[in-house]
Amino acid sequence: MRVGRSSYRAVSWHLESGGVQWVEQRLLPHRFEQVVSRNPEDVAVAIESMQVRGAPTIGATAAYGLALAWKEGKERFNEFWLPRFRATRPTAVNLFHACDVMQLYSEQNPTITQMIERAGAYADAEVMANRKIGACLAEFLAVGERRILTHCNAGWLAAVDWGTATSGIYHLAHAGENPFVWVDETRPRLQGARLTAWELNQEGIDCRIQADGAAAWMMAQGRVDAIVVGADRIAANGDVANKIGTYALSLAAKEHGVPMYVAAPSSTFDPACLKGSNIPIEEREGSELLEMDGMDRAGSIQQIRIAATGVVANNPAFDVTPFGNITAVVSELGVWQP
Ligand SMILES: CSC[C@H]1O[C@H](OP(=O)(O)O)[C@H](O)[C@@H]1O
């Protein structure tokens, strides 16, 4: 059975146990496992440790975690849990958007059931937005030989369900356009090689994993018809924060005349952030560059160290692409072009 889009959600409410359920993305593509917890701290840790990741999924996970935390009372909700979830990761504005939504709703003194329903409505809205994005994006991606390059993972795992950047590819495929996808492996956490390739294989969409450094060369050889990526925060001037490596893609795209699209729901827009240089860029542990999660030949998940020595300079998880480098930003509310 196909695992993924619409058969599962990256995060959801687990009715039987009264807890939050999420796909443990660090185990993919080796194992598909879901975690369930009734402890809001486990949910916060799931965001920090990237068990769940991807801007809309992070937001929905925080919404469910806060609904869970509501059972501890309004004071602890406001004094501890809201700051706790807001501190999990700094760049994806969806996290803060979700916290604001849940905080505003809590001021009506809802029941726990109502808070859970509000979190569910938040997640549903993200999925509906993604479906609208996909339909619009597909029209832009139906160019040339439909050879599309993507970076990191902006599929259903990153966006609760359906996906943002990848939903346009799904639409193309279901329209019989036979897209081919160059999947940047996306060092250091390999969201492309581990997650996007897995999602596309589950959908039967032809794709090839490539080194991040190969992307510009594919464009130079005329083998890329369009680029589509997700986003973690879009500033008021259209500058886009996305996975590290996106800015370099935009430079190569401009050089080689390849259109580059950013797909994001309106919850990723941050009008209070006037320009890209104001976007907080997450700096993660340097060890992520020197270690990898993998599976040995016996089938057990191992963390291997890929460099015995070496001091890591830095490990920014995101970069900022100027709006002028982007062909169009596609959201459920419409298309925004420089
Ligand atoms: C649909 S948002 C996906 C977005 O989030 C990823 O970051 P991370 O895996 O660190 O959460 C990456 O920037 C993707 O483009």
The ligand as an SDF file (V2000), in Angstrom:
LIG
                    3D

 15 15  0  0  0  0  0  0  0  0999 V2000
    6.9920   23.0880    3.3590 C   0  0  0  0  0  0  0  0  0  0  0  0
    8.1470   23.8840    4.3590 S   0  0  0  0  0  0  0  0  0  0  0  0
    9.5420   22.9200    4.0660 C   0  0  0  0  0  0  0  0  0  0  0  0
   10.7950   23.6260    4.4180 C   0  0  0  0  0  0  0  0  0  0  0  0
   11.2150   23.2820    5.7580 O   0  0  0  0  0  0  0  0  0  0  0  0
   12.4910   22.6930    5.6500 C   0  0  0  0  0  0  0  0  0  0  0  0
   13.3150   22.9570    6.7440 O   0  0  0  0  0  0  0  0  0  0  0  0
   13.4980   21.8320    7.9100 P   0  0  0  0  0  0  0  0  0  0  0  0
   13.5720   20.4920    7.2320 O   0  0  0  0  0  0  0  0  0  0  0  0
   14.7920   22.2440    8.6030 O   0  0  0  0  0  0  0  0  0  0  0  0
   12.2820   22.0000    8.8000 O   0  0  0  0  0  0  0  0  0  0  0  0
   13.0640   23.2850    4.3960 C   0  0  0  0  0  0  0  0  0  0  0  0
   13.4730   24.6090    4.5850 O   0  0  0  0  0  0  0  0  0  0  0  0
   11.8860   23.1950    3.4940 C   0  0  0  0  0  0  0  0  0  0  0  0
   11.9120   23.9450    2.3280 O   0  0  0  0  0  0  0  0  0  0  0  0
  1  2  1  0
  2  3  1  0
  3  4  1  0
  4  5  1  0
  4 14  1  0
  5  6  1  0
  6  7  1  0
  6 12  1  0
  7  8  1  0
  8  9  2  0
  8 10  1  0
  8 11  1  0
 12 13  1  0
 12 14  1  0
 14 15  1  0
M  END
$$$$
